[in-house]
C-alpha cells in the first residue's frame, strides 16, 4: 500500500482543466479503460470536448488524462446540472478525483445558477452511489432517487434500470447566513 505522503504528493500533482477537441481521443481511451462504464463513440467525446467544454472537466497526472466528468446545464432548466459520465483511471483511484472534479465544476461561472445536480445510476453501481452520496454530504445537500430509464421500457431489457439521482444543493445565501 502506498505511503500517505506519496498519495498526498500524487493528489497535489493532479491538474484540472477544461477539455479541448484534441482531447477527445484520449478521453475515449480513458473511458474504455474504466470498465464497466458505458462507452460512447469517439465522436461523442470529441463533441463533448468542443460543444460542452465549459461544463466538462479533465484531470491530468504527469500530462496524461486520469479523470473526466462530462455534464451540462439542462437547456430548459438552467438551475439543473446533469452529470453524464464520471471516469477515473484505475491508476489514479484513491486520490479523491471524482469528488474534486465535481467541486471544481460547481465553482465555474457556467454553474453559478445551478441549484440541483442530476445523474442516472444503476442500482449495482456502488462507486457512483458512494461518490454522489459523499458529494451530497459535503454540500450539506439532500439526495433523492427514483427509477427513471427502466430496463424493459427504455432499454428493451438490454441494460439495467437507471435511477435518476437528484441532489438539491442548499441556497448559498442561506449557508452564508447560518455560518
Backbone bond lengths (Angstrom), bond angles and torsions (degrees), N, CA, C in turn:
res aa  C-N    CA-C-N  psi(-1)  N-CA   C-N-CA  omega(-1)  CA-C   N-CA-C  phi
1 X - - - 1.460 - - 1.531 109.05 -
2 X 1.297 115.14 140.24 1.460 120.36 -176.86 1.524 111.10 -67.56
3 X 1.284 115.26 145.04 1.452 123.30 175.74 1.533 108.77 -64.30
4 X 1.329 117.42 142.90 1.471 122.94 -179.38 1.528 110.55 -55.62
5 X 1.323 117.94 -39.23 1.479 120.81 179.59 1.519 111.08 -64.65
6 X 1.338 117.07 -37.66 1.461 120.22 178.39 1.525 110.71 -65.84
7 X 1.336 116.25 -42.20 1.460 120.05 179.15 1.522 109.86 -63.16
8 X 1.333 117.77 -44.76 1.460 120.95 179.40 1.524 110.77 -62.59
9 X 1.332 117.15 -42.12 1.469 120.72 179.17 1.527 109.81 -61.91
10 X 1.341 117.18 -44.54 1.461 120.30 179.02 1.532 109.77 -64.51
11 X 1.321 116.37 -40.07 1.467 120.97 179.37 1.527 110.29 -60.15
12 X 1.323 116.57 -42.20 1.463 121.46 -179.35 1.527 112.50 -71.49
13 X 1.334 117.08 -21.40 1.468 121.49 -179.12 1.528 113.43 -80.90
14 X 1.327 117.53 -12.01 1.466 121.01 -177.77 1.528 109.40 -70.70
15 X 1.316 115.37 133.43 1.462 122.36 177.02 1.529 108.45 -110.32
16 X 1.329 116.53 139.32 1.457 122.65 -179.92 1.520 108.72 -115.85
17 X 1.345 115.27 139.94 1.462 118.85 177.85 1.519 110.87 -159.89
18 X 1.337 113.89 167.57 1.456 119.54 171.71 1.534 107.30 -74.41
19 X 1.315 117.14 143.98 1.469 119.19 177.26 1.521 110.77 -76.63
20 X 1.313 115.92 164.34 1.461 120.52 168.71 1.525 107.52 -130.97
21 X 1.324 117.79 166.32 1.466 119.77 -173.27 1.534 114.72 -54.68
22 X 1.316 118.09 -28.84 1.468 118.83 179.91 1.526 112.18 -70.13
23 X 1.334 118.25 -10.17 1.464 122.13 178.42 1.530 112.95 -86.05
24 X 1.319 117.65 -11.68 1.467 121.15 -172.42 1.520 114.52 -52.87
25 X 1.317 117.66 -47.62 1.472 120.75 -176.88 1.528 111.15 -66.49
26 X 1.326 117.29 -41.04 1.467 119.41 179.58 1.528 111.55 -68.24
27 X 1.318 117.03 -34.93 1.464 120.33 176.86 1.524 109.56 -67.01
28 X 1.313 117.01 -40.62 1.459 121.58 176.84 1.535 109.93 -59.04
29 X 1.336 117.05 -43.01 1.471 121.30 177.78 1.530 111.28 -66.08
30 X 1.328 117.30 -40.14 1.465 120.83 177.33 1.523 110.37 -59.29
31 X 1.312 117.20 -48.27 1.467 121.46 -179.69 1.525 110.22 -61.08
32 X 1.324 117.31 -41.65 1.463 121.10 178.98 1.531 111.68 -61.53
33 X 1.330 117.04 -28.72 1.470 120.91 -179.61 1.532 112.79 -82.58
34 X 1.317 116.28 -5.37 1.469 121.39 -175.68 1.525 110.92 -108.69
35 X 1.310 116.14 60.48 1.464 120.77 178.88 1.526 109.12 -60.65
36 X 1.275 119.62 142.08 1.461 129.94 9.17 1.535 113.10 -101.84
37 X 1.334 118.58 32.95 1.467 119.96 179.95 1.522 111.25 -55.68
38 X 1.325 115.08 142.93 1.462 120.04 173.24 1.521 108.06 -67.22
39 X 1.309 115.75 133.16 1.462 120.18 178.24 1.519 109.65 -96.06
40 X 1.318 114.85 133.13 1.452 121.01 172.43 1.525 107.05 -96.39
41 X 1.305 117.02 176.28 1.462 119.30 176.52 1.528 109.02 -72.09
42 X 1.319 115.71 157.63 1.462 119.75 176.12 1.528 109.36 -60.76
43 X 1.327 116.14 -35.26 1.461 120.23 178.77 1.532 110.72 -62.20
44 X 1.317 117.35 -40.15 1.471 120.77 177.36 1.524 109.98 -58.90
45 X 1.330 117.12 -46.72 1.463 119.83 179.72 1.525 111.33 -64.86
46 X 1.320 117.63 -34.56 1.461 121.42 175.67 1.528 110.51 -63.21
47 X 1.323 117.14 -44.73 1.476 121.13 178.96 1.527 110.15 -63.81
48 X 1.348 117.11 -40.59 1.457 119.45 177.43 1.527 110.33 -58.86
49 X 1.334 116.81 -42.81 1.468 121.48 -178.74 1.519 112.08 -68.65
50 X 1.306 116.68 -22.55 1.462 121.15 -177.73 1.534 110.22 -97.55
51 X 1.316 117.19 -65.59 1.467 121.75 -173.78 1.525 114.00 -73.40
52 X 1.335 117.20 -29.17 1.462 121.07 -174.70 1.525 112.69 -116.54
53 X 1.313 117.14 21.26 1.467 120.92 -173.73 1.524 112.99 -59.57
54 X 1.324 117.46 -30.40 1.463 120.07 -177.47 1.525 112.99 -72.61
55 X 1.338 116.92 -16.42 1.464 120.30 179.44 1.535 111.65 -120.73
56 X 1.322 116.06 19.10 1.462 122.09 173.15 1.520 107.75 -120.35
57 X 1.325 116.49 159.29 1.460 119.92 -179.39 1.524 109.74 -141.30
58 X 1.315 114.20 140.65 1.458 122.74 178.77 1.522 108.23 -119.04
59 X 1.333 115.98 131.26 1.465 121.47 175.53 1.524 107.42 -107.99
60 X 1.324 116.12 134.65 1.456 121.15 -179.26 1.526 110.13 -125.66
61 X 1.311 114.51 145.14 1.451 122.71 175.62 1.520 106.20 -132.28
62 X 1.314 115.94 123.93 1.471 120.91 -175.81 1.520 111.82 54.11
63 X 1.336 116.40 36.78 1.459 121.76 176.76 1.515 115.39 79.31
64 X 1.331 118.01 0.49 1.465 121.04 -178.94 1.522 110.29 -110.78
65 X 1.331 117.81 141.44 1.466 120.79 177.26 1.522 111.23 -63.50
66 X 1.334 116.19 128.26 1.463 121.30 177.32 1.527 112.10 -128.82
67 X 1.322 117.13 -6.52 1.449 120.97 179.11 1.511 111.17 -152.43
68 X 1.326 116.08 148.60 1.463 121.05 -176.45 1.517 109.21 -155.20
69 X 1.307 115.64 133.16 1.461 121.12 167.35 1.517 107.23 -129.51
70 X 1.328 114.65 127.15 1.456 119.99 171.53 1.518 107.44 -107.35
71 X 1.308 115.04 140.00 1.447 120.43 -179.86 1.509 110.39 -168.74
72 X 1.311 115.30 175.59 1.461 119.79 -179.49 1.523 109.60 -161.29
73 X 1.315 115.13 156.85 1.457 121.78 172.81 1.529 106.00 -82.20
74 X 1.330 116.24 130.69 1.458 119.35 -177.79 1.527 110.63 -60.64
75 X 1.323 118.04 128.72 1.468 120.96 -177.45 1.525 113.43 -57.63
76 X 1.332 117.83 -36.43 1.468 120.53 -178.02 1.516 113.00 -96.29
77 X 1.336 116.30 2.82 1.463 120.56 -179.97 1.530 108.80 -149.19
78 X 1.335 117.89 83.00 1.465 121.02 -174.94 1.524 115.16 -67.17
79 X 1.342 117.20 -0.77 1.459 120.31 175.63 1.535 111.92 -94.23
80 X 1.343 116.65 -2.41 1.465 120.33 -177.27 1.522 110.61 -117.81
81 X 1.324 114.31 127.87 1.466 122.44 175.51 1.514 107.30 -105.89
82 X 1.341 116.84 125.59 1.453 121.30 178.95 1.522 109.72 -103.49
83 X 1.333 116.07 123.65 1.463 121.37 175.74 1.528 107.28 -88.84
84 X 1.326 115.45 116.59 1.450 121.45 -178.27 1.524 110.07 -80.85
85 X 1.333 116.50 -49.96 1.461 119.26 -175.35 1.522 110.78 -154.05
86 X 1.322 114.38 145.30 1.464 122.35 175.66 1.521 106.88 -125.70
87 X 1.320 116.10 127.75 1.470 120.75 177.77 1.520 108.86 -133.36
88 X 1.332 115.88 132.67 1.462 121.70 173.81 1.524 106.97 -131.32
89 X 1.311 115.93 124.20 1.458 122.14 179.73 1.524 110.83 -56.61
90 X 1.324 117.48 141.23 1.471 119.76 176.51 1.534 112.68 -53.84
91 X 1.334 117.18 -31.99 1.472 119.31 -178.41 1.526 113.04 -76.92
92 X 1.330 117.87 -6.73 1.466 120.75 179.84 1.523 112.35 -117.58
93 X 1.302 116.94 9.88 1.467 119.23 -179.95 1.518 109.81 -71.73
94 X 1.322 115.62 149.04 1.454 120.99 -178.61 1.517 113.29 92.57
95 X 1.326 117.03 -0.07 1.465 121.30 179.99 1.527 112.03 -99.24
96 X 1.318 117.39 2.21 1.461 120.65 -178.86 1.516 113.53 69.04
97 X 1.325 116.71 25.47 1.470 120.63 -174.24 1.521 114.03 -62.22
98 X 1.316 117.66 -46.50 1.464 119.90 -174.24 1.527 111.20 -59.15
99 X 1.315 116.23 -48.37 1.465 119.92 179.97 1.527 110.94 -65.18
100 X 1.315 117.15 -39.77 1.468 120.24 178.49 1.525 111.38 -64.40
101 X 1.334 116.99 -37.96 1.465 119.62 177.40 1.525 110.30 -64.90
102 X 1.346 117.33 -43.61 1.469 119.87 177.46 1.523 110.92 -58.52
103 X 1.325 116.30 -46.57 1.464 120.20 -179.65 1.525 111.26 -59.92
104 X 1.323 116.73 -42.08 1.467 119.89 179.79 1.525 111.56 -66.87
105 X 1.325 116.90 -38.72 1.462 119.32 177.55 1.522 111.30 -59.75
106 X 1.332 116.44 -42.07 1.460 119.94 -176.99 1.524 112.96 -74.81
107 X 1.316 117.60 -9.00 1.465 120.76 174.75 1.530 111.87 -88.70
108 X 1.316 117.26 -9.91 1.469 120.87 -178.32 1.526 111.42 -73.82
109 X 1.309 114.69 150.33 1.462 122.42 177.05 1.534 111.16 -56.09
110 X 1.327 116.69 -35.31 1.465 121.25 -178.71 1.527 112.61 -63.81
111 X 1.325 117.39 -17.04 1.470 121.45 -178.92 1.520 112.48 -111.44
112 X 1.327 117.73 14.32 1.469 120.65 -174.03 1.527 113.26 -62.50
113 X 1.320 118.16 -27.94 1.461 121.08 -178.91 1.526 113.09 -97.16
114 X 1.317 117.30 2.06 1.460 121.44 -176.23 1.525 110.87 -74.62
115 X 1.331 115.75 130.71 1.464 121.78 176.90 1.529 111.88 -121.66
116 X 1.345 115.79 -6.36 1.459 121.20 -179.04 1.519 110.21 -139.71
117 X 1.321 114.80 141.22 1.462 121.53 170.17 1.515 105.99 -111.40
118 X 1.328 115.91 135.95 1.457 120.19 173.53 1.517 109.51 -129.32
119 X 1.315 114.94 149.92 1.458 122.16 174.02 1.510 106.90 -159.04
120 X 1.317 117.30 165.90 1.454 119.78 173.96 1.525 108.53 -115.78
121 X 1.343 114.76 141.87 1.462 121.76 -177.35 1.522 108.70 -141.32
122 X 1.329 116.70 137.89 1.455 120.22 172.75 1.526 108.65 -76.15
123 X 1.310 116.57 153.82 1.472 121.53 -175.92 1.531 112.80 -57.73
124 X 1.327 118.15 -31.85 1.467 120.86 -174.24 1.531 114.17 -90.75
125 X 1.323 117.87 4.30 1.467 120.56 -177.77 1.534 109.55 -88.31
126 X 1.328 114.61 78.87 1.470 120.53 -175.47 1.523 112.93 -59.51
127 X 1.327 117.57 -38.07 1.465 120.54 -178.20 1.534 111.07 -63.63
128 X 1.320 117.04 -43.05 1.476 119.57 179.49 1.517 111.68 -68.21
129 X 1.337 116.66 -42.26 1.467 118.65 177.09 1.520 110.52 -59.10
130 X 1.330 117.08 -42.95 1.470 120.45 -179.85 1.527 110.56 -63.84
131 X 1.321 117.11 -43.38 1.465 120.49 179.73 1.525 111.17 -59.46
132 X 1.319 116.83 -52.53 1.462 119.03 -173.99 1.526 112.29 -72.13
133 X 1.322 117.87 -30.77 1.472 119.21 173.58 1.528 110.13 -67.32
134 X 1.324 116.64 -41.84 1.461 120.75 178.44 1.530 110.72 -63.71
135 X 1.327 116.75 -42.20 1.463 120.67 178.04 1.530 110.17 -62.68
136 X 1.329 116.84 -46.32 1.474 120.38 179.31 1.523 110.31 -60.00
137 X 1.329 117.31 -44.71 1.470 120.67 179.26 1.526 111.01 -60.78
138 X 1.324 116.63 -43.87 1.470 120.76 -179.18 1.527 111.62 -64.67
139 X 1.319 117.05 -28.47 1.466 121.70 -179.99 1.532 112.00 -92.46
140 X 1.351 116.52 1.30 1.460 120.96 -175.07 1.534 109.84 54.72
141 X 1.333 114.71 45.36 1.459 121.73 -173.29 1.526 111.04 -116.98
142 X 1.307 114.92 158.95 1.456 121.85 176.17 1.517 109.82 -88.14
143 X 1.340 116.01 142.19 1.456 122.56 176.08 1.516 108.07 -121.33
144 X 1.317 116.20 124.63 1.457 122.86 175.98 1.519 108.62 -124.31
145 X 1.332 116.57 158.74 1.465 119.50 176.74 1.518 110.32 -154.69
146 X 1.330 114.43 155.02 1.448 121.71 175.61 1.526 108.26 -156.88
147 X 1.334 116.15 154.02 1.460 120.57 176.87 1.525 108.40 -56.24
148 X 1.324 116.01 135.53 1.467 119.57 -176.76 1.527 111.43 -127.20
149 X 1.318 116.91 -65.50 1.466 121.04 175.54 1.530 106.13 -98.27
150 X 1.315 115.36 107.81 1.462 120.52 -172.24 1.525 111.86 -88.18
151 X 1.329 114.73 143.81 1.457 121.55 -174.90 1.531 112.32 -50.94
152 X 1.318 117.38 -57.43 1.463 119.95 -175.62 1.524 112.50 -74.74
153 X 1.303 116.40 -41.53 1.470 120.58 -174.58 1.528 113.21 -72.16
154 X 1.335 117.29 -40.27 1.461 120.46 -174.29 1.535 114.11 -106.59
155 X 1.325 117.16 -26.06 1.464 120.58 -173.44 1.531 113.31 -116.14
156 X 1.321 118.25 10.91 1.462 122.67 -178.12 1.530 111.75 50.42
157 X 1.349 115.82 33.85 1.454 121.32 178.72 1.520 114.52 73.71
158 X 1.319 117.95 6.57 1.465 122.60 -176.09 1.531 113.50 -92.33
159 X 1.320 117.75 -2.46 1.469 121.96 -176.77 1.518 107.15 -150.60
160 X 1.307 116.25 146.21 1.463 120.00 177.13 1.524 111.09 -65.80
161 X 1.318 115.84 154.95 1.465 121.54 176.20 1.520 109.95 -59.17
162 X 1.311 115.03 135.78 1.464 122.26 176.36 1.531 107.71 -99.32
163 X 1.330 115.86 128.43 1.455 121.93 178.68 1.520 109.51 -96.60
164 X 1.327 116.21 129.12 1.455 120.80 177.19 1.520 108.06 -76.80
165 X 1.310 114.86 118.05 1.460 122.10 177.52 1.523 106.87 -99.88
166 X 1.307 116.15 130.56 1.467 121.15 177.41 1.521 108.24 -124.79
167 X 1.311 115.02 124.23 1.462 121.71 175.11 1.512 106.61 -110.20
168 X 1.323 115.95 114.23 1.468 121.76 178.67 1.514 107.74 -89.60
169 X 1.311 115.00 109.88 1.464 120.55 -177.25 1.518 110.37 -76.69
170 X 1.332 116.44 140.35 1.466 118.41 178.53 1.523 110.82 -67.09
171 X 1.302 114.56 151.09 1.464 121.30 176.86 1.525 108.64 -63.03
172 X 1.329 116.45 125.34 1.466 120.92 -177.93 1.524 111.35 -59.34
173 X 1.342 117.98 -38.34 1.468 120.67 179.44 1.524 110.87 -65.10
174 X 1.336 116.55 -38.74 1.467 119.87 179.15 1.521 110.52 -67.11
175 X 1.334 117.35 -38.25 1.458 120.79 177.52 1.536 110.92 -64.41
176 X 1.346 116.75 -42.83 1.451 120.72 179.13 1.538 111.33 -61.90
177 X 1.349 115.72 -40.07 1.467 119.98 -178.98 1.525 111.14 -68.57
178 X 1.345 116.40 -33.12 1.464 120.07 -179.37 1.519 112.33 -76.45
179 X 1.308 117.30 -21.19 1.478 120.97 -176.17 1.499 112.84 -75.26
